[in-house]
Amino acid sequence: MNRKYLKYLTNRFVIAIIVFIAWTGFFDDNSLLYQHKLNKQIKELEKKKAFYTEAIKKQKQILKDLDNDKKLEKYAREKLLMKQPEEDIYIIETNNKKIKK
């Protein structure tokens, strides 16, 4: 039984195919390992692209909302801590620590 498989494995075409598959799979510039690495990078970049696209949408919505004077004043008071000349601002910080169970 071993002779039967040995006969096929010593065939020069089978050896050439095995060498070709090994070469393209591991040693070539476009090997399967390199392609896997590139696909992984593509997935990471697509996640970043989705994140930044969502951030841009939020910023555009904020800019659109700032056209209204009342919303502009509210934004300035909440985010930039601006105030009217005769007002006092009190900043209250809370510690919201989430407890992991």
Protein Blocks (a to p, Z undefined) as FASTA:
>chain_A
ZZmmmmmmmpmklmmmmmmmmmmmmmmmkbfklmmmmmmmmmmmmmmmmmmmmmmmmmmm
mmmmmmpmklmmmmmmmmnopacfkbccdddddddddddZZ
